[in-house]
Amino acid sequence: MIDWTPLTSVDQLDEIVDLSSEVPCLILKHSTRCSISSVAKHRLEKHWDFDENQIRPYYLDLIAYRDVSNQIAGKFGIDHQSPQVLLIKDGACVYDDSHFAIKVSQIKSVL
């Protein structure tokens, strides 16, 4: 099970950037209206075997917080997708993927 931190404000993005110099942070941009997004989230949760010292997971309901999603795209220079994961390390996005390409094994490969 993933202990998601809800991402609900643009201000949290600066916190994530700062924290990412200590521990990588994963942002999951999830659409509650999309079955592919639900499958991707479930696959992450099923195979998740990280502890909070390895990676910090953030969950963004992009339907409810579209402004935060738009800010993520601009801040990290990554085109918007849904579902989408971004791995933030040392203040930069070092990995992103979307749809069925979202896999724990891929995240591990860049940690």
GROMACS elastic network, one bead per residue, 0.5 to 0.9 nm:
[ bonds ]
;  ai    aj funct       b0    kb
    1     4     6  0.89752   500
    1    45     6  0.55492   500
    1    46     6  0.70967   500
    1    47     6  0.86516   500
    1    48     6  0.68101   500
    1    49     6  0.82856   500
    2    44     6  0.83834   500
    2    45     6  0.58565   500
    2    46     6  0.88637   500
    2    48     6  0.67801   500
    2    49     6  0.85841   500
    2    50     6  0.85647   500
    2    51     6  0.89886   500
    2    57     6  0.74110   500
    3    52     6  0.85418   500
    3    56     6  0.85158   500
    3    57     6  0.70945   500
    3    58     6  0.86004   500
    4     7     6  0.88905   500
    4    56     6  0.79887   500
    4    57     6  0.53687   500
    4    58     6  0.53245   500
    4    59     6  0.57713   500
    5    56     6  0.80142   500
    5    57     6  0.62878   500
    5    59     6  0.59894   500
    5    60     6  0.87668   500
    6    57     6  0.88288   500
    6    58     6  0.57497   500
    6    60     6  0.62358   500
    6    61     6  0.81814   500
    7    10     6  0.82631   500
    7    12     6  0.68183   500
    7    13     6  0.83419   500
    7    27     6  0.82597   500
    7    58     6  0.58977   500
    7    59     6  0.55550   500
    7    61     6  0.77150   500
    7    65     6  0.83715   500
    7    68     6  0.80419   500
    8    11     6  0.86994   500
    8    12     6  0.75204   500
    8    59     6  0.86196   500
    8    60     6  0.67779   500
    8    61     6  0.79478   500
    8    64     6  0.84208   500
    8    65     6  0.62689   500
    8    68     6  0.70635   500
    9    12     6  0.56114   500
    9    13     6  0.76255   500
    9    65     6  0.76085   500
    9    67     6  0.83410   500
    9    68     6  0.60933   500
   10    13     6  0.55937   500
   10    14     6  0.78417   500
   10    67     6  0.76243   500
   10    68     6  0.52333   500
   10    69     6  0.86771   500
   10    71     6  0.68897   500
   10    72     6  0.82793   500
   11    14     6  0.58437   500
   11    15     6  0.70730   500
   11    68     6  0.89782   500
   12    16     6  0.61785   500
   12    17     6  0.86586   500
   13    16     6  0.50020   500
   13    17     6  0.62273   500
   13    18     6  0.86553   500
   13    68     6  0.84475   500
   13    71     6  0.85319   500
   13    72     6  0.75561   500
   13    75     6  0.85311   500
   14    17     6  0.50445   500
   14    18     6  0.62139   500
   14    19     6  0.85538   500
   14    91     6  0.88738   500
   15    18     6  0.51164   500
   15    19     6  0.60021   500
   15    20     6  0.84061   500
   16    19     6  0.50480   500
   16    20     6  0.58686   500
   16    21     6  0.89644   500
   16    24     6  0.87911   500
   16    25     6  0.66585   500
   16    58     6  0.89663   500
   16    88     6  0.77220   500
   16    91     6  0.77936   500
   17    20     6  0.52048   500
   17    21     6  0.72226   500
   17    25     6  0.82775   500
   17    88     6  0.70761   500
   17    89     6  0.76885   500
   17    90     6  0.70112   500
   17    92     6  0.73263   500
   18    21     6  0.59565   500
   18    22     6  0.78683   500
   18    90     6  0.77245   500
   18    91     6  0.65779   500
   19    22     6  0.54929   500
   19    23     6  0.62297   500
   19    24     6  0.75467   500
   19    25     6  0.75363   500
   19    56     6  0.89388   500
   19    89     6  0.86480   500
   19    90     6  0.81671   500
   19    91     6  0.81708   500
   20    25     6  0.56676   500
   20    55     6  0.88365   500
   20    56     6  0.86113   500
   20    88     6  0.60505   500
   20    90     6  0.51026   500
   20    91     6  0.58005   500
   20    92     6  0.83043   500
   21    24     6  0.70856   500
   21    88     6  0.88821   500
   21    89     6  0.62056   500
   21    91     6  0.64691   500
   22    53     6  0.89469   500
   22    89     6  0.83842   500
   22    90     6  0.76420   500
   23    52     6  0.83554   500
   23    53     6  0.66003   500
   23    54     6  0.62676   500
   23    55     6  0.57700   500
   23    56     6  0.69766   500
   23    88     6  0.89268   500
   23    89     6  0.72010   500
   23    90     6  0.82932   500
   24    53     6  0.88427   500
   24    54     6  0.69573   500
   24    56     6  0.63856   500
   24    57     6  0.88169   500
   24    87     6  0.67431   500
   24    88     6  0.56482   500
   24    90     6  0.74453   500
   24    91     6  0.89687   500
   24   111     6  0.76480   500
   25    54     6  0.88702   500
   25    55     6  0.54730   500
   25    57     6  0.58506   500
   25    58     6  0.72611   500
   25    86     6  0.81536   500
   25    87     6  0.57493   500
   25    88     6  0.50793   500
   25    89     6  0.66310   500
   26    55     6  0.68640   500
   26    56     6  0.59983   500
   26    58     6  0.58871   500
   26    59     6  0.84294   500
   26    85     6  0.66988   500
   26    86     6  0.56574   500
   26    88     6  0.61961   500
   26    89     6  0.88944   500
   26   107     6  0.89124   500
   27    56     6  0.85620   500
   27    57     6  0.60775   500
   27    59     6  0.59585   500
   27    60     6  0.70731   500
   27    84     6  0.80117   500
   27    85     6  0.54520   500
   27    86     6  0.51732   500
   27    87     6  0.65172   500
   27    88     6  0.78459   500
   28    41     6  0.79624   500
   28    57     6  0.75561   500
   28    58     6  0.61613   500
   28    59     6  0.50333   500
   28    60     6  0.59490   500
   28    61     6  0.85207   500
   28    83     6  0.72499   500
   28    84     6  0.58266   500
   28    86     6  0.67570   500
   29    37     6  0.85833   500
   29    58     6  0.86585   500
   29    59     6  0.64651   500
   29    61     6  0.64145   500
   29    62     6  0.60472   500
   29    69     6  0.72681   500
   29    81     6  0.79625   500
   29    82     6  0.63177   500
   29    83     6  0.54841   500
   29    84     6  0.50839   500
   29    85     6  0.61960   500
   29    86     6  0.83133   500
   30    33     6  0.88018   500
   30    34     6  0.82762   500
   30    37     6  0.58142   500
   30    38     6  0.75851   500
   30    40     6  0.87298   500
   30    41     6  0.74882   500
   30    59     6  0.72394   500
   30    60     6  0.59350   500
   30    61     6  0.52777   500
   30    62     6  0.58695   500
   30    63     6  0.80768   500
   30    82     6  0.62417   500
   30    83     6  0.50203   500
   30    84     6  0.69524   500
   30    85     6  0.87544   500
   31    34     6  0.55115   500
   31    35     6  0.84400   500
   31    36     6  0.87945   500
   31    37     6  0.58773   500
   31    38     6  0.76532   500
   31    60     6  0.84299   500
   31    61     6  0.60446   500
   31    62     6  0.56876   500
   31    63     6  0.60170   500
   31    64     6  0.89933   500
   31    82     6  0.63794   500
   31    83     6  0.63892   500
   32    35     6  0.79692   500
   32    37     6  0.72888   500
   32    38     6  0.71413   500
   32    61     6  0.68132   500
   32    62     6  0.79189   500
   32    63     6  0.69302   500
   33    37     6  0.80347   500
   33    38     6  0.84448   500
   33    63     6  0.79994   500
   34    37     6  0.52396   500
   34    38     6  0.64621   500
   34    39     6  0.88923   500
   34    82     6  0.83443   500
   34    83     6  0.82866   500
   35    39     6  0.62641   500
   35    40     6  0.86597   500
   36    39     6  0.50966   500
   36    40     6  0.61940   500
   36    41     6  0.86260   500
   36    82     6  0.85587   500
   36    83     6  0.73099   500
   36    99     6  0.65416   500
   36   100     6  0.75355   500
   37    40     6  0.51050   500
   37    41     6  0.61570   500
   37    42     6  0.85543   500
   37    82     6  0.66617   500
   37    84     6  0.82318   500
   37    98     6  0.89865   500
   37    99     6  0.67555   500
   37   100     6  0.86540   500
   38    41     6  0.51726   500
   38    42     6  0.61151   500
   38    43     6  0.86235   500
   38    83     6  0.83345   500
   39    42     6  0.50796   500
   39    43     6  0.61328   500
   39    44     6  0.86542   500
   39    99     6  0.87416   500
   39   100     6  0.81286   500
   40    43     6  0.51596   500
   40    44     6  0.62952   500
   40    45     6  0.87100   500
   40    83     6  0.71277   500
   40    84     6  0.87314   500
   40    98     6  0.85225   500
   40    99     6  0.64752   500
   40   100     6  0.62211   500
   40   101     6  0.84404   500
   40   102     6  0.63753   500
   40   103     6  0.80519   500
   41    44     6  0.51768   500
   41    45     6  0.62534   500
   41    46     6  0.86174   500
   41    83     6  0.82034   500
   41   102     6  0.86213   500
   42    45     6  0.50774   500
   42    46     6  0.60035   500
   42    47     6  0.86856   500
   43    46     6  0.50580   500
   43    47     6  0.62653   500
   43    48     6  0.83231   500
   43   102     6  0.82295   500
   43   103     6  0.73072   500
   43   104     6  0.82323   500
   44    47     6  0.55041   500
   44    48     6  0.57302   500
   44   102     6  0.75370   500
   44   103     6  0.64260   500
   44   104     6  0.60929   500
   45    48     6  0.52122   500
   45    49     6  0.87256   500
   45   104     6  0.89555   500
   46    49     6  0.87274   500
   47   103     6  0.82967   500
   47   104     6  0.63615   500
   47   105     6  0.86385   500
   48    51     6  0.89170   500
   48   104     6  0.64591   500
   49   104     6  0.85216   500
   50    53     6  0.79874   500
   50    54     6  0.60380   500
   50    55     6  0.65962   500
   50    56     6  0.88087   500
   51    54     6  0.55498   500
   51    55     6  0.66455   500
   51    56     6  0.80891   500
   52    55     6  0.53835   500
   52    56     6  0.55336   500
   52    57     6  0.82080   500
   53    56     6  0.75271   500
   54   111     6  0.84013   500
   55   111     6  0.86410   500
   60    63     6  0.86450   500
   60    64     6  0.84552   500
   60    65     6  0.71657   500
   60    66     6  0.89591   500
   60    68     6  0.80814   500
   60    69     6  0.75873   500
   61    64     6  0.56083   500
   61    65     6  0.60542   500
   61    66     6  0.79610   500
   61    69     6  0.86651   500
   62    67     6  0.81453   500
   62    68     6  0.75057   500
   62    69     6  0.59375   500
   62    82     6  0.84087   500
   63    66     6  0.56338   500
   63    69     6  0.89425   500
   64    67     6  0.86925   500
   65    68     6  0.54339   500
   65    69     6  0.66078   500
   65    70     6  0.89309   500
   66    70     6  0.61993   500
   66    71     6  0.86005   500
   67    70     6  0.51201   500
   67    71     6  0.62126   500
   67    72     6  0.86945   500
   68    71     6  0.50207   500
   68    72     6  0.62018   500
   68    73     6  0.88238   500
   69    72     6  0.51187   500
   69    73     6  0.65430   500
   69    74     6  0.89409   500
   69    80     6  0.75975   500
   70    73     6  0.52969   500
   70    74     6  0.65548   500
   70    75     6  0.87202   500
   70    80     6  0.74233   500
   71    74     6  0.51579   500
   71    75     6  0.59045   500
   71    76     6  0.84690   500
   72    75     6  0.51301   500
   72    76     6  0.59813   500
   72    77     6  0.78784   500
   72    78     6  0.76650   500
   72    80     6  0.83175   500
   73    76     6  0.56719   500
   73    77     6  0.54757   500
   73    79     6  0.56141   500
   73    80     6  0.57961   500
   74    77     6  0.51514   500
   74    78     6  0.69562   500
   74    79     6  0.81296   500
   75    78     6  0.80660   500
   76    79     6  0.89064   500
   76    86     6  0.89808   500
   76    88     6  0.87879   500
   76    91     6  0.89003   500
   76    92     6  0.65899   500
   76    93     6  0.59795   500
   77    93     6  0.83040   500
   78    81     6  0.88102   500
   78    86     6  0.86591   500
   78    93     6  0.81883   500
   78    96     6  0.78952   500
   80    84     6  0.77717   500
   81    84     6  0.54808   500
   81    85     6  0.88477   500
   81    97     6  0.84580   500
   81    98     6  0.63169   500
   81    99     6  0.80227   500
   82    85     6  0.87490   500
   82    98     6  0.65636   500
   82    99     6  0.67705   500
   83    97     6  0.85464   500
   83    98     6  0.55193   500
   83    99     6  0.53894   500
   83   100     6  0.87142   500
   83   102     6  0.84818   500
   84    96     6  0.70357   500
   84    97     6  0.56767   500
   84    99     6  0.64803   500
   84   102     6  0.73479   500
   85    95     6  0.80008   500
   85    96     6  0.54033   500
   85    97     6  0.55352   500
   85    98     6  0.62996   500
   85    99     6  0.89767   500
   85   102     6  0.69097   500
   86    93     6  0.62605   500
   86    94     6  0.76372   500
   86    95     6  0.57606   500
   86    97     6  0.68953   500
   86    98     6  0.89638   500
   87    92     6  0.81651   500
   87    93     6  0.55213   500
   87    94     6  0.58133   500
   87    95     6  0.51354   500
   87    96     6  0.62878   500
   87   107     6  0.76081   500
   87   110     6  0.86410   500
   87   111     6  0.87928   500
   88    91     6  0.60884   500
   88    92     6  0.52912   500
   88    94     6  0.60136   500
   88    95     6  0.74504   500
   89    92     6  0.54963   500
   89    93     6  0.63425   500
   89    94     6  0.63554   500
   89    95     6  0.89880   500
   89   111     6  0.86195   500
   90    93     6  0.84132   500
   90    94     6  0.88767   500
   93    96     6  0.71960   500
   94   110     6  0.76138   500
   95   106     6  0.89085   500
   95   107     6  0.76534   500
   95   110     6  0.71838   500
   96   102     6  0.84849   500
   96   107     6  0.88603   500
   97   100     6  0.86278   500
   97   101     6  0.61070   500
   97   102     6  0.56923   500
   97   103     6  0.86397   500
   98   101     6  0.56618   500
   98   102     6  0.55706   500
   99   102     6  0.60380   500
  100   103     6  0.76853   500
  101   106     6  0.84242   500
  102   105     6  0.88168   500
  102   106     6  0.73924   500
  102   107     6  0.82435   500
  103   106     6  0.53453   500
  103   107     6  0.65956   500
  103   108     6  0.88518   500
  104   107     6  0.50527   500
  104   108     6  0.61934   500
  104   109     6  0.86871   500
  105   108     6  0.50876   500
  105   109     6  0.63103   500
  106   109     6  0.51129   500
  106   110     6  0.69400   500
  107   110     6  0.56346   500
  107   111     6  0.65687   500
  108   111     6  0.52472   500
